[in-house]
């Protein structure tokens, strides 16, 4: 996917990065050793073939002159923290991080290299799957998500801090940042910004039911799952992970908004569904947050496709309508 946040670098810079990460003996020669992995929408990522033939992925954060949304600041540090936590405290498969650099002397942003996962992206396979295969993968995503949510934290909010003592404080800060971003950039919505803030405040009491911070991947859609031989062999792209409410996970989105698909296979794999009135109300707030991001980030990414813009606005209208 195309986005102005993608910080593409020259072949010379990529070679310098690989020399720093792996040493001069692994710097590739000739042509054809680097290709861009195009399915992401934030960082640029390259599939690299080192001189030894080993493959890796090099990921580079957005350039400093490109404005990102408030919650996206420091996203690469969040991803690295998430990869450490997942590897150390779960059995969920993720790529190995080989080297990370925050010096900004080879390029103007953070970057890191990790192992290449030789597998298919589930999002790119979706249209070719049988209904049974699709349900099997969705159930597997549910099981993976449930295991990630077993990891406990000490505060709510960003993995890298600072944290909040309550989920209400962390979530209202998060959705408030999204609204501030849209208002600052003059993004026209079909609902007024002040009325949306009022809507959040009116229903925020249900957030106090969440008292224990859990690891939340948040962005575990099909596009962030790598599959091979009928099973998930890795999850990728962890920039949005945080400490929060497990019901904040992407797999629960369709439980209150059917336009996102059928949640039944995911729920079967996860082992639970939002059931109480408080849980369902929290999920409605989380859908509002998600669809606001979808509608506002198009401005930050310089997206002009009218079909995509209409789809995101329709989803936001549905999310607001959930509150009556």
Rosetta blueprint (number, residue, H / E / L):
1 X L
2 X L
3 X L
4 X L
5 X L
6 X L
7 X L
8 X L
9 X L
10 X L
11 X H
12 X H
13 X H
14 X H
15 X H
16 X H
17 X H
18 X H
19 X H
20 X H
21 X H
22 X H
23 X L
24 X H
25 X H
26 X H
27 X L
28 X L
29 X L
30 X L
31 X L
32 X L
33 X L
34 X E
35 X E
36 X E
37 X L
38 X L
39 X L
40 X L
41 X L
42 X L
43 X L
44 X E
45 X E
46 X E
47 X E
48 X E
49 X E
50 X L
51 X L
52 X L
53 X L
54 X L
55 X E
56 X E
57 X E
58 X E
59 X E
60 X E
61 X L
62 X L
63 X L
64 X L
65 X L
66 X L
67 X L
68 X L
69 X L
70 X H
71 X H
72 X H
73 X L
74 X L
75 X H
76 X H
77 X H
78 X H
79 X H
80 X H
81 X H
82 X H
83 X H
84 X H
85 X H
86 X H
87 X H
88 X H
89 X H
90 X L
91 X L
92 X L
93 X L
94 X L
95 X L
96 X L
97 X E
98 X E
99 X E
100 X E
101 X E
102 X L
103 X L
104 X L
105 X L
106 X L
107 X L
108 X L
109 X L
110 X L
111 X E
112 X E
113 X E
114 X E
115 X E
116 X L
117 X L
118 X L
119 X L
120 X E
121 X E
122 X H
123 X H
124 X H
125 X H
126 X H
127 X H
128 X H
129 X L
130 X L
131 X H
132 X H
133 X H
134 X H
135 X H
136 X H
137 X H
138 X H
139 X H
140 X H
141 X H
142 X H
143 X H
144 X H
145 X H
146 X H
147 X H
148 X H
149 X L
150 X L
151 X L
152 X E
153 X L
154 X L
155 X L
156 X E
157 X E
158 X E
159 X L
160 X L
161 X L
162 X L
163 X L
164 X E
165 X L
166 X L
167 X H
168 X H
169 X H
170 X H
171 X H
172 X H
173 X H
174 X H
175 X H
176 X H
177 X H
178 X H
179 X H
180 X H
181 X H
182 X H
183 X H
184 X H
185 X L
186 X L
187 X L
188 X L
189 X L
190 X L
191 X L
192 X L
193 X H
194 X H
195 X H
196 X H
197 X H
198 X H
199 X H
200 X H
201 X H
202 X H
203 X H
204 X H
205 X H
206 X H
207 X H
208 X H
209 X H
210 X L
211 X L
212 X L
213 X L
214 X E
215 X E
216 X E
217 X L
218 X L
219 X L
220 X L
221 X L
222 X H
223 X H
224 X H
225 X E
226 X E
227 X E
228 X E
229 X L
230 X L
231 X E
232 X E
233 X E
234 X E
235 X E
236 X L
237 X L
238 X L
239 X L
240 X L
241 X L
242 X E
243 X E
244 X E
245 X L
246 X H
247 X H
248 X H
249 X L
250 X H
251 X H
252 X H
253 X H
254 X H
255 X H
256 X L
257 X L
258 X H
259 X H
260 X H
261 X L
262 X L
263 X L
264 X H
265 X H
266 X H
267 X H
268 X H
269 X H
270 X H
271 X L
272 X L
273 X L
274 X L
275 X L
276 X L
277 X H
278 X H
279 X H
280 X H
281 X H
282 X H
283 X H
284 X H
285 X H
286 X H
287 X H
288 X H
289 X H
290 X H
291 X H
292 X H
293 X H
294 X H
295 X H
296 X H
297 X H
298 X H
299 X H
300 X H
301 X L
302 X L
303 X L
304 X L
305 X L
306 X H
307 X H
308 X H
309 X H
310 X H
311 X H
312 X H
313 X H
314 X H
315 X H
316 X H
317 X H
318 X H
319 X H
320 X H
321 X H
322 X L
323 X L
324 X L
